[in-house]
Amino acid sequence: MSFIIRADAKSWIDVPADHHFPIQNLPFGVGCPTTHPECVCIRIGDQVLHLWTLLDAGLIPEEEFPMLCSFQDMDRGHMSDIRKIAYDLLRADNPLLRDNEALRDQAVTSIDNAEIQIPVLIGAYVDFYSGINHASNVGKMFRPDMPPLLPNYKELPVGYNGRASSVMVSGEPVRRPKGQTKDASAERPSFGPTKELDFELEMGFFTGRGNVLGEPVSIDDFTDYLLGFVLVNDWSARDMQRWEYQPLGPFLAKSFGTSISPWVVTLDALEPFRVAGPKQDPQPLEYLRAKENWHFNIELEVSIHTEKMSKPQVVAHTNAQELYWSFAQQFAHQGVNGTNIEPGDLYASGTISGTEPGSFGSLLELTWRGRDALVMEETGEKRTFLEDGDTVIMTGWCQGEGYRVGFGTVEGKVLAAV
Amino acid sequence: MSFIIRADAKSWIDVPADHHFPIQNLPFGVGCPTTHPECVCIRIGDQVLHLWTLLDAGLIPEEEFPMLCSFQDMDRGHMSDIRKIAYDLLRADNPLLRDNEALRDQAVTSIDNAEIQIPVLIGAYVDFYSGINHASNVGKMFRPDMPPLLPNYKELPVGYNGRASSVMVSGEPVRRPKGQTKDASAERPSFGPTKELDFELEMGFFTGRGNVLGEPVSIDDFTDYLLGFVLVNDWSARDMQRWEYQPLGPFLAKSFGTSISPWVVTLDALEPFRVAGPKQDPQPLEYLRAKENWHFNIELEVSIHTEKMSKPQVVAHTNAQELYWSFAQQFAHQGVNGTNIEPGDLYASGTISGTEPGSFGSLLELTWRGRDALVMEETGEKRTFLEDGDTVIMTGWCQGEGYRVGFGTVEGKVLAAV
């Protein structure tokens, strides 16, 4: 029961055609500036619609939506209903909120005055490895004498549990971590700030409900569990990762920070952009077969902005269609052993890379392990990995006919090590 | 500022000399039977001391300890103070509670009437790999042509993030998980219940406070962060693990369930049993060097009780001193990259094995990958891995002079797959 807002719908709030947050999007976030700082709001254009104010004014029925301060306890049905109410109030031809100046000034305020928080209290963070070109590039670099993909890659969505406590909302800086690294020529490891700080361009989804431990979920249930999507920057320290990751996987090389975009984009908003994923050969086992398309045509871009530059430079452009495993397949795999999925779980896709150098989702790949430095055109600065003061900006959007449904940005500046 | 209860201390509650919970222990748990089911209590002998009742009666100063329903928000200082109050009330020569029959009947009730909950709301679960004999045995089995330990093993406490949502308290059954496995001779994996369900004997500690993201902790701070210790059974599906774990580590082979013992044993209670760990060669990097001893002389035992047996059979006996990396080193490594430790984090040690066959902490090792079945003496049943209906019972204790400080048990019965 999707609620899809027509391409020609207009709001009384003016939104340019290339803006990420037209009335067709209406994503959810958290951050009202005044009385209810931790409550849920909806983004439209450069404005924030405060749901709590609508509730106070009787425009959202309280008995149906008592949980506007605990976003992750809403299921997709609630979100769809609230989004429909917001749409009705924001339609160009509805005077109810539009012409009530007093209420409007309270309910709709500038994004510049909003203090945006992390949208969901994240209980668990799982990171997949579903970007096949990334996995293949890493294989070529680190296991040059073997096939680039391991035998399990096309049978299951490889993934691991990450550190939930250090997931941050866009805008928060990331502190360069210290840790153990070992040069190939050194006899022993040394301790100090990572010299290979990297980003990873990913998409993520939140779950909004849970299952009972021991009762596996099915891929057909994904829509019921899904809260929505964000952009994810999975900051990585490559030198620490190389040294620590055998045999139990990434640990401190990732746990120092992960950044997400603040607006949770709904499946309803993304409906027009659903596409078939790549042909999967071999055909996955039955529990990984979805009836619907669970890939999305989302353009993705990464930019770097050093302290000397006046504006960011795009260093990578790709598309979420490059994922081998879909979000639904990730969900189905995660839950098939009976583990209990919970409201507020974040599932990230793994690094999304295209097949060409300018489309890779990490510096590891873009510079081919530091061999080919990126040059910042404005300043002539070179980058193999990130330096202190660099800001990484990721963005993503779906291009509709005359409008975009976007994710805004996930941004983070690198601070020097303590 | 430890509060160590003398070996000759006696309570007016009679506790046998080989009991795990004499007045020298006084561990914390959650589960009052009546009015405050989620509140903190203390175990003594076969009785439960209800702290909430003591608070109501004015025997615990409310202004100092307002948080008896949120155990993990107490720091070690609070716990030490409350434990001291409990000790005073339970001393054989203190009539205050002993002779107040009405209050005593409310404040002290039988363990048989308590509904024991998970002691801490677990935000994150990290599992280390600090049992060197286990790591070495696994290396011998899975990489027979290489040195059994990887080069990083003696430089850092290898670990990974586990799934916190599926951590259960002792007594809850574990459902045999389904998942992908692949026989060496098969062309493709198949899906079904694991055929290699195993246990792992581990110790774990909880943290009771957090640090700010980006500000690393120091090994010298461990005492301030430490809430206490429990036994951990890290259930594992070996066939799923073999197929999935490259290159990002264990995932579904572990996330279906982890069991912990319900009583959080304090550092104060364990003080008399602190011992030096094994000599570490090479000497660890500086951030991993502790001033104090952070190993403990804890006897550990695993038993199996099949449905046909009238009583359990001990299948492994070892000691927590077999850990290569100490709890403090695990803590220091976890936090050195600036990730934010949080109240309620659970850090498990990894499987603890001795050097001899009867001292191994997993069936994988005890049966040497299924080669040498264990025989249940009472029934003649054989076990390579766990079968449906089997109950695994782990226990651990420190032997003092005339008393024990113990952990009770962590038990779990295997249910058939869905």
Interface residues (C-beta under 8 A of the other chain):
Chain A: G123 A124 Y129 L150 P151 N152 E155 L156 V158 G159 Y160 N161 G162 R163 A164 S165 S166 M168 V174 R175 P177 K178 G179 Q180 K182 R188 P189 S190 F191 G210 L213 G214 E215 P216 A237 M240 W243 E244 Y245 Q246 P247 L248 G249 P250 F251 L252 S255 F256 G257 P282 L285 E286 Y287 H333 Q334 V336 N337 G338 T339 N340 I341 E342 D345 L415 V418
Chain B: G123 A124 Y129 L150 P151 N152 E155 L156 V158 G159 Y160 N161 G162 R163 A164 S165 S166 M168 V174 R175 P177 K178 G179 Q180 K182 R188 P189 S190 F191 G210 L213 G214 E215 P216 A237 M240 W243 E244 Y245 Q246 P247 L248 G249 P250 F251 L252 S255 F256 G257 P282 L285 E286 Y287 H333 Q334 V336 N337 G338 T339 N340 I341 E342 D345 L415 V418
